[in-house]
Amino acid sequence: MAIEIDRIRRDFKTLGQNVNGKPLVYLDNAATTHKPKSVIDAIGDYYRLSNGNPHRGVHDLGVKSTMLYENARDAIGKFINAKSSSEIIFTKNATESLNLVAYSYGMNYIGEGEEIVLCISEHHSNIVPWQMVAKAKKATLKYLYLGDDYRLKADEIHSKITEKTRLVSIAKMSNVLGTVYPIDEIVDCAHKMGAVVVVDGAQSLPHYREDVQESDADFFVFSGHKMFGPMGIGVLYGKEELLNKMPPFLSGGDMIEYVEEQDTSFSDLPNKFEAGTPNVAGALGLATAIEYLDKIGFGEIEEYEEQLTDYALTRLSGVPYIEIYGPADMVDRGPVISFSIEGCHPHDIASIVDLDGIAIRAGHHCAQPLMNYLGAPATSRASLCFYNTKEEIDILIQSLKGLRKWFGYGS
């Protein structure tokens, strides 16, 4: 079944507005996605009809809130095929999920002289926590480097992950290059060396469905706002045997079993890692977004976005003064395209195309080690999803060609 683009775009009211007198062309989906009407309605209905503090009150609203919150957990667990919903921990975003693993697992199970392995293309949220763990535990931080085609080679993986490696943390898809990394091979190699693997799915999950049992990753993290859900909600999946041996990350109400004057015993999973009043509306909104994606179908989404990305790559690569950073073909490649234009600063590019109603990203994309590795202090980035169109890509290309006149190049 093909994507019904006109019907889908009607679900996203934000896309129908004008910016600077021009129809909005939103190509910044890697930063955050817009929310369909069903998600906005679900959040509004919760606050209008079911708002209560879950896990506490026995009155009707408290019970409703608890039911909606735990139903959302169940739905998300089924979506990524967790063995149990107790393996689903709600956080406020993928960044907090990564920090939870770093401090609760890393600080307790990584020792002096042992190794943490990352990819050079990681987002800062998957670098800085591990830098802090490495410094605190006197561990070694190592990086996997990319080939000329912006992909990871097998010998790089197998030479860097060693018997000293205790943890590998990698994004499934780069938020800058669009490269989709060989997670199965990395997990297999790491497990043979006795290491655990953390997969950052914040960029990949909106485009590719995940099966955590099939991939066998030990931890998997993602954010709601990058997959058509609300901001302020994230998820950490962790294998139950690992989560059970990890100490709490935050402490306070709702994560305790019993508190005495000098000591506390903690709740079982998943409550042990969810201190304080949770974001019930956020969890409900995320579950509703997942339901929306499932109705479209991930097979249809992947096929449509592959065609769209291929079209964008073809159009961009046809402009002689544009350089693209990322795989040149659609093998192991997602719908994120970073580029530079000769003689134009990325921030100027983003500001000028905004005058045509086009939203793209500019900067280091929270990936400064990658920028240094590429020798590019910043890039422009267009990131696509299933509600974008080829016509919008044409508008972007026309705007990019026109902006050269701003810098005196004529065309």
N, C-alpha and C positions, 0 to 999 in steps of 0.2 A: 504493500500500500504506500503510495507516494505521500510526501509531506503536503498538507493543504495549507500553503503559506498564507493565503489571504485570511482564512479562518483563524489560523494561529495568531497572526498579527493583531486581529481584533481582540484577542484575549489580553493584550498588553497595551493598556491605555497610554503609557508613557511614550510608546513609539509613534503615536499619532500627533504629537505636538510639533510646533515649529520652533526653531532656534535661529536667532538672528534673521528672521523672516524666511527661513528655508526649512523644508521638512527635515526632521531629525534623522540623521544616519548614525546609528549607535554601533560603533565598532570597538567598544572597550569592555567586552564581556569577560575577559580574563581578570579584570579588576573587580567587577561586580555585574551580575545579570539583573534584568528587570523581572518583575513578579507578575504572574498571570492573575486574572481576576479571582480565580478560585482560591488562591493563596491569600490574597488580601481579604476576601470575604471570610475565610476560615478564621483568620486572626481577629477580624472585627466581631464576628459572631461569638468567639470565645470571650472577649472582654464584655460584650453586651449581655451574654446569657449564662456563662459558666465560670466566671472568674472566681476563683477561690484558691486558698493555699493548699497545695497537694500534700499528702502523706501526714497531715496533721488533723484537720477538722473532720468530725464525723457527720457534720451537717451536709445537706444536699449539695451545695456548691463545692464544698471540699471534696466530696466523693466524686462529683463530676470532673473536677479538675484533675484529680488523681487518675481517673479512668482515661481521660484524654491524653494525659502525659505518658502513661505507661502503654497505651495503645500506639502512640507515636513511636515509642522505643521498639515495640514489637514490629511495627511496619518497617522501620529502618533496619532492624536486624534481619528481617526476611529479605529486604532489598539487596543487601550485600552478602546474604547467605551466611550469617553468623550461626554458630551452633546453638547459641542461647542468647536471649535478649539481655541477660546479665552481662554479656560481653560488650554491650553498647553503653558508653559513658557520654553523657551530654556535657559539653563545655560551651564557651562562648564563641569559639572559632577554631580553625585548624592550628593557629599559632599557640593557643592555650593547650590544645591537645598535645602538640609537640613538646611544649614545656613540661606538661605533666609527665610524659615518658622520660624526658631528660632528667628531671629532678627526682621522680619517684623510682624509676628503674636505673637510669644512668648513674646517679650519685651513690647508689647502693650496690650495683653489680658490675661496675667497671673499675678496675684497679690500676695502680701505678704500672707504667710500661705497657699496658694493653692498648689496643687500637680501636679508634672510631673511624669509619670510612664513610665519606660523603662524595657526591658528585660536584664538580666545579660549577655546575649550573644551578645549584640550589638557591632558593629564595632565602633571604636573611633569616626568616623564621625557622629554617631548617639548618642554619649554620651557627647563629649566635648562641643558642642554648647548648649546643655541643662544644663550642669553644669554652664555655663556662665550665662544663663538666670536665673537659680535658685538663683545664688549668687547675681545677680543684682537686682532681684525682691523679694529676701528673700522668695522664694518658697521652697517647700520640694521636693527633688528628691527621688523617690522610685523605687525599682527594683522587677521584677517578677523573681523568682528563679525556677530552673528546678528540676524535679524529678530524681530518679536514672536511669530512661530510657532516660534521656536527653530531655524530653518533658515537656510542661507546663500542669499542672493539672488545672481543672476547678475551684477548690476552691482557688487556688493561684490567678487566674485572678479576681474572684469575691470578694475576700477579700482585694485585693490591690487597685482596682479601686473603688473609693468611691465618695461621693458627693463633696468632696474637690478637686477631680481630674479635672483638666482643659485640660490636654493634655496627650495622650498616643502616644509614638513613638516606632515602632517596625519593625524590618526586617521580611519580610515574610519567608525568609529562612536564616538560620545561615550560615555565610561564613566559620565557623570552623566545626560545628557539622553536617551540612546538614539537621538539623531539620526544617520541614515546620510547622509553627505555625498556630493555629486556628484563623485566622484573622477575619472571620465572627463572631465568638463568642466574640472576643475582641472588635470589632466595635460595636456590639449590646450592650454589657455591658457598654462601654464608653458612647455611645449616651444616654442610659437610665440615666446616671449620669450627662448629660449635657456637656461631654468632647468631644473634637475633636480628631481625630486619624490620625497620619502620618504613612504611610507604606513605608518602604524602600524596593523597589523591585529590587535593583541592582543585587542581586544573583538569585532571583527567575524568573525574566522575561525572561531570555534566555531559560528557560526550561518549563515554564508554562505560558500560555497566561492569560492576566489579563483583567477583565471587571470591571472598576472602578464604574460603576453604580450599578452593582450587588453586589460588596463588600461594597459599600457605604462609603468607606474610604474618609476622607475629603481632604487629600493630599496623593499623590503617587509620589515617586521619582525613577529615574533610570539613569544609565550611558550608553552611546553608546558603549564604548570600551569593555564592558563585554558581549555584545550581537552582536558581529561580525561587529560592526560599528567602526568608527574612535575614537581616543582619542580626548579630548577637547570639547565634546558635551554631555550634559546631559539634562534631562527633569524634570520639576516640573509640575505635574497635581494638580490643586486645584479647589475646587468647586467655581463657579463664585461668589456666594454671599460672600464667605470668602475673596477671592482675591480682590474684589472690596473695602472692608473696610480696607485692609492692606496698609500701606504706602510703597512707593518705597524702595527697598533694596539698589540699586545703582542709582546714578543720573548722568546726562550728556546728550549727544546728543541722539536723537531718542526716548526718553521716555517722552518728554515734549509736551504740547499743545501750551503754550505761555510763554515766559520769559520776565519779566520786570526787572528794576534795582533792586528792592527790593523783588520781589515775583515771583513765578512760578506756573503755573497750569500744571497738568500732563495728559499724554495721557490716553486713555481708555486701557483696557486689549486687547491683552497681552503686548502691547508696554511699558506699565508703568513699567514693571519689566525687560526690556531688553535695558539697557543703552549701547550706543556705537555701533560701527560696529559689527554685529553679525558674527558667524561662519557659513556662508552659506554652505560651502563645508561639514562641519561636519553634519549639519542638513540633507543635501541631502544624505550623506553617511549613516546616521542612517536610513533614510526612505528606502534606497536601501537595507540595511541589513534586515529590517523588511519584505520587499517584498521577499527577498531570503528565510527567515524563513517560510513565508506563503506558498511559493511554495513547500517546503519540507513537511510542515504540522505539526502543534504543536501536534496533536494526535500521529503521527508517531514518532516525536522527543521524546515525553514523554515515549512512549512504549519502544523504543530502549534504551533510557538512563536508564530506570528502570531495564531492563535486564542486561545492562552493569554494573550498580552499584551493583546489586545483585551478579553478578559474581565476582566483585572485593571484595566485603565484604566476600564472601565465601572463596575466595583464601587467603585473608589477615588473616581472623580469623582461618584458618587452620595452620598458623605458630605459634607455641607455645610462642615465645618470643615477639610477636607483640600485643600491646594493642590498641584497637580502641576506639576513643572518638566520640560518636554519637549513634543514634538508631541502634540496632542490626538487625532490619528487615526493610522492605521497606514501612511500614505504615508511612505516613507523613514524608517521607525522600527523600532528593534530592541527586544529584551526587557529593557530597563533602565528602571526607573521611579523617579525621585526625587520626593520629596514632603515637605511640612511639615504639621504639625497645629497649628492655632491654640492658643496658650497652652502648648505643650509643646516642650521642647528636644529636638532629634533624639537626643542621647545618652541622655536619659531614656526616649524612645520605644524605642530599641533594647534598653535594659536591661530594661524592663518586659515587652516582648513575648518576650524571652528566657525569662522565667519560664513562658511558655506553650510553650516549646520551639522558638520561631521565631528563625531567624538572619537578620537584615537588617544593613545597613551604616548607619553614622551618621558624619557629619563633613563635611569639605570634599572628600573623595574624591581627594586629591592634585590638586585643580584650583582652587586659590585665586583665580587671576585670573578664572575663570568665576564663582565665588561672589561676588566683588566686583562683577562686571558685572551679576549677577542681583540684587544687594542682599540676598543670603541668606548669612549666615556659615557655615551648615551645613544639610544636608538629611538625611532618611532615604532609604534606597535599597533597593528590592527588585529583584533581578535574577534572571531566570528562565532555564531551559533545558529541554531535552526530557524530563528525568526529573521535572519538576515537574507538578503537577496542579491542576485547578480547585478541588478540595477543599482543597488547601493554601492557595490564595488566599482561600477562604472563611474558613479558620481565621485567617489574617492579618487580614482585615477585622473579624471578631468580636473579636479581641484589641485592635485599634486602637480600636474603639468602646468597649471596656471600660476601656481605660487612662485615658480622660478622667475617670473617677471618682477616679483617684489624685490628680488636680489640682483636685478639688472642683467639676467642671462638671456632675455628675449623670449625663450621658450623652454 
